[in-house]
Amino acid sequence: MQADWPAENIVLALLCEKPMHGYELAQLVKADAALRAIWRIELSEVYFLLRKLLRRGCIEEYAEEANGARPRRVLYAPTPVGRAALEAWLTTPEKYPRNLRTALLARVYLAMRRDPAAAVRLIDAQGEQLAGWLRREQERVDEDDLVALIHRFRAAQVEAAIVALDGLRRLALLQAGPSAPAAAPPPAA
């Protein structure tokens, strides 16, 4: 699955934690301050994403047993394809600096919920990727002043992202405890 939006992977990751129905998913996202800060997902979008994940074979649906007066609800659970897709997404750094605010933050947060040590590895890989991108941006020579300013602006955003990654890494290391990887922190800007 090549998800277009972090929201698809947010839904998939939450279903990998436990099977849920759509309303429960929406309530979970609404109640989670970190998820709300990364991505706002409305109830209608949750159902849209569930249908999309079903079509891709990443999740399956089944009916929950009836409980008294409450009607049967449809629960969603990940398939092996969905679990593999999520694992690939959670371990792959974000390719595009423009997606750091949503896709990367979602990846790191969801990785920290599952395995903080894996989140540290993801953060380190992302830091290396950003450091390379930053070096290339800083080496650029543009004759047009506006283009040069645009590239300096982008470089400044990546520098800020590298600083933020260091903070995320410290949080992940605290959660991971002694099982954390011994890799060096992300390169400084």
N, C-alpha and C positions, 0 to 999 in steps of 0.2 A: 504494500500500500504506500503510495506516495501521497501523503496528506497535503492538501493545499493550505490548510489553516492549522494553527496550533490547537484550535478548539476540537478538531477531530481527535487529535491525540490526547487531549485532556479527557474527553469522554471515554476514549478507549482505556486510558490509564486507570480511571476511576472504576471502570467495569472490571479491569484486571484485579483490582483490590477486592471487589465483591460484586456479584450480580445484583442489578438494581432495575427498577422500572424508571421510565423517563422523568416522572415528577420528582422521584427521590433524587435522581441525578441533579436536576435543576436546583432543588433545595440544598443539596450538598455544596454545589458551586456557590450558591447565594450565601451560604453560611461560612464559607472559607474565605477569610480576609485576603490571603495571599492570592488565591485564584481570582477573586474579584479585582484585585489590583492589576493582574496580568491581562485578564480577558473577561469581558462581560458576556455571559451566555444566557439568553432569554429562554423560557420554556419552549417556545416555538422552534428556536434554533436547536435545542437539544433533540427534539423529535426529528428535525431535518437531518441532523448529524447521525442519529441512530439509523434512519433509513439509508443514508449514504454508506455507513459502515456495514449494514446488512447486505446491501448490493455488492460490496467489495469482498464479502465473505470474512470480514474481520470479527463479526459478532454473530450470535444466533439468538433467537428469541424462543421463549417457552412460557407457558401459562403457569402462574403461581396457584397453589391450591387455594380454594375458596376458604375464607375465614369468617364464619358467622354471617352477618348481614353485608359485609363488604364484598363487592364483586371480585371475580378473578382478575388479576392484573397480569400484564405481559412483562416478564423479566427479560433482561438482556445480559448475556455473558459472552466473554471473548472466546474465539475459536483459536486453535493453534496458529492459524495464519495471522490472526490479530495480535496474539502474544508475540510472535516473531517480529511483526511489523513495529510494534511498540518498542521492543527491545532494540531494534535497529535505530529507531528514531531517538531513543533515550541515550544512545551511545555515540551518536554522530554529531559533531559540532555543526553549528549553523553556518552555512556557506556565505550568506549575505549580511553584511553589517546592518542593512536596513531592517532586518528581521530580529535584531537582538532584543528589542524591547518586548516582543511578544513570544516568538518561537523559542529563543534561547532561555528566557526567564521561565517559560512553561516547562521546557525540558529539565532545567536545573531543579526547579521546585518538585516536579514529579519524580525525578531521579532521587532527590533527597528523601521523599516519602517512602520510596522503595528500598534504596540502598545508598546511604550517604557516601560510602567509599566510592561507589560508581559515579556519584555526582562529582566528587573531587576529580576523578579521572576525566570526566566530561569537561569540567571547568579548565583543567590543565590543557587538554587538547584544544579547547576553544581559545585559550590564551595564546598558545603557540600559533594558531591560525591567524588571530588578530594581530599579533606582533609581526608576522610576515606581511600581512596586508598593509599595516602601518608603515613598515620599512619601504615598501613599494610606493606608497603614496608620498612619503617624505622625499623619495629620490626623484619624483616626477619634476620635470621642468616644463612649465607651460608659458608660452609667450603671451597668451591672452590673460590680462589681469583678472577678469571675471572667472575664467576657468581655474586659474591658480587659486583664487579665493574659495571657490567651490571645493577644490581638493583639500585645501587647508581646513575648511569647515568639516569635511568628512573625516579627516585625520584627527581633528580634535574630538569628534564624537567617538571614534575608536579608542583614543587615549582614555576618555572617560569610561568607556566600557571595560577597558583593561583594569582600571582602578576598581570599578564595581565588581569585576570578577574576583579580585583579591578579597573583597569583603565576603562575597558568596562562598569562596573557598574556605575562609576562616569559619563561617557558620557550618559548612558541610563537615569540616574536620572536627568541630566540636560534637556534632551529631554522630559522626562515624566512630569516634573514640579510637582505641588502639588498632582497630581494623583498617584505618585509613591508609591509603597508599603513601609511600615515602617520597614520591616524586617532588621535584622542586616546584615552587610556586610559579604562576604564570610570569613570563618575562615582563619587566617594567617597561613603561612607555618611554 
